[in-house]
Amino acid sequence: MAYKAFVYLMDENKPAPDRFKTVASIALIVIAVVLVLVFLFGLTAQPSSLRTTPNWMLMSYRDTTGILIPVINYGDITARFEGDSKVTGFSGCNQYVAAYLENGNQMRITYPQHTTLVCPDTGVMQQETTYYDNLAKAASQKTWPSEINVLDAQGNTLLVFRKA
């Protein structure tokens, strides 16, 4: 009894998939999803009440256990909500920047891009990480002339800022 052997070879003339096209396709899909979400939730860049006072200092934040606690070093964490829908500042050890959108009391902030310095104090480093996490959880805000409270989707206060 004879067995036939089959050998399959790749077409050597066919180019391998282009990584750039794959990454670009994924990026376009992500942008489309973000635009759909912005449309569905009605978030658009609006004239901001946050921009009337450019500099804010963090007074307290919700820690990983869910308790609102004061910052370790008063005045070390700052936020500046800029006219081009960016929030920038100093987070205790590093400079950061994030994008934000607001519509009335609704607010969304992206997870911040930041420098990568390491503080000698691990407490300050943990505070900084929690601050970044809380910024990214922002769903709404309560604003007064000298204070801003950033809230999560359940209405819990994440961050309390005072006018600098």
C-alpha positions in Angstrom: 0.0 0.0 0.0 1.5 3.3 -1.0 1.0 6.5 0.9 1.0 9.9 -0.8 2.8 12.6 1.0 1.7 16.2 0.7 4.0 19.1 1.2 2.6 22.6 1.5 4.9 25.5 1.0 4.3 29.1 1.7 4.1 31.3 -1.4 7.4 33.0 -1.2 6.3 35.7 -3.5 3.5 36.8 -1.2 4.6 39.5 1.3 4.2 39.0 5.0 1.4 41.1 6.7 2.4 44.7 7.1 2.7 45.6 10.8 2.1 49.2 10.2 -1.2 48.6 8.4 -2.3 46.3 11.3 -1.4 49.0 13.9 -3.0 51.7 11.9 -6.2 49.7 11.4 -6.4 49.1 15.2 -5.8 52.8 15.9 -8.6 53.8 13.5 -11.0 51.3 15.1 -10.1 52.8 18.6 -10.7 56.3 17.3 -14.1 55.3 15.8 -15.1 53.7 19.1 -14.2 56.8 21.1 -16.1 59.0 18.7 -19.2 56.8 19.0 -18.9 56.9 22.8 -18.5 60.7 22.8 -21.6 60.9 20.6 -23.6 58.5 22.7 -22.8 60.2 26.0 -23.1 63.7 24.6 -19.6 64.7 25.8 -18.1 67.6 23.8 -15.6 70.2 24.5 -17.6 73.1 26.0 -16.5 76.4 27.5 -15.2 75.3 30.8 -15.9 76.6 34.3 -12.6 75.0 35.3 -10.7 77.3 33.1 -11.7 80.5 34.9 -9.2 79.6 37.7 -6.2 78.0 36.0 -4.4 76.5 39.0 -5.8 74.0 41.5 -4.2 72.2 44.4 -5.3 68.8 45.5 -6.5 68.8 49.1 -7.8 65.2 49.5 -8.3 62.1 47.5 -10.0 58.7 47.7 -7.4 56.1 48.6 -7.4 52.4 47.5 -9.6 51.5 50.5 -12.3 54.0 49.5 -11.6 56.5 52.2 -11.2 60.2 51.4 -7.8 61.3 53.0 -5.7 64.5 52.9 -2.7 64.6 50.6 0.7 63.8 52.2 2.3 67.1 51.3 -0.1 70.0 50.9 0.3 71.8 47.6 2.5 69.2 45.9 -0.3 67.9 43.6 -1.6 70.5 41.2 -3.9 70.6 38.2 -4.3 73.1 35.5 -7.4 72.7 33.2 -6.3 74.3 29.9 -8.4 75.7 27.1 -7.3 73.0 24.6 -9.0 70.2 26.8 -5.7 69.3 28.5 -5.2 69.0 32.2 -1.5 69.3 33.3 0.3 69.5 36.6 2.6 68.1 39.1 1.6 64.9 40.9 4.1 64.7 43.8 7.0 63.3 41.9 6.3 63.7 38.2 4.8 66.1 35.7 1.7 64.8 33.9 -0.7 65.6 31.1 -4.1 64.1 30.3 -7.0 65.0 28.0 -10.4 65.9 29.4 -13.9 66.5 28.1 -16.7 68.1 30.0 -20.3 68.9 29.3 -22.1 70.7 32.2 -21.3 68.5 35.2 -20.2 65.5 33.3 -16.5 65.0 32.9 -14.1 62.4 31.5 -10.3 62.4 31.9 -7.9 60.1 30.2 -5.2 58.2 32.2 -2.3 60.7 32.4 0.9 60.5 30.6 3.7 61.3 33.0 7.4 61.5 33.5 9.0 58.5 35.2 10.9 59.8 38.1 10.9 57.7 41.3 10.4 59.4 44.6 12.4 58.2 47.6 9.1 58.3 49.7 7.0 55.2 48.8 3.9 56.9 50.3 4.2 59.8 47.9 4.6 57.3 45.0 1.5 55.4 46.1 -0.4 58.7 46.4 0.7 59.6 42.9 -0.5 56.3 41.4 -3.8 56.6 43.2 -4.2 60.2 41.9 -3.7 59.0 38.3 -6.2 56.2 38.8 -8.8 58.6 40.3 -8.3 61.1 37.4 -9.1 58.3 35.0 -12.3 57.3 36.9 -13.8 60.8 36.7 -17.4 60.9 35.6 -18.6 64.2 36.9 -17.7 67.3 38.9 -19.1 69.7 41.4 -17.6 73.1 41.0 -17.7 76.1 43.4 -15.7 79.4 43.1 -12.8 78.0 45.1 -13.3 74.2 45.1 -13.7 71.4 42.6 -14.9 67.9 43.6 -14.3 65.2 41.0 -16.7 62.3 41.3 -16.9 58.8 40.0 -19.8 57.2 38.1 -21.5 56.3 41.5 -21.2 59.9 42.7 -18.4 59.2 45.2 -15.9 62.0 45.6 -12.5 61.0 44.2 -10.6 64.3 44.3 -11.0 67.6 46.1 -9.2 70.6 44.6 -8.9 74.1 46.0 -8.0 77.3 44.1 -4.2 77.8 44.3 
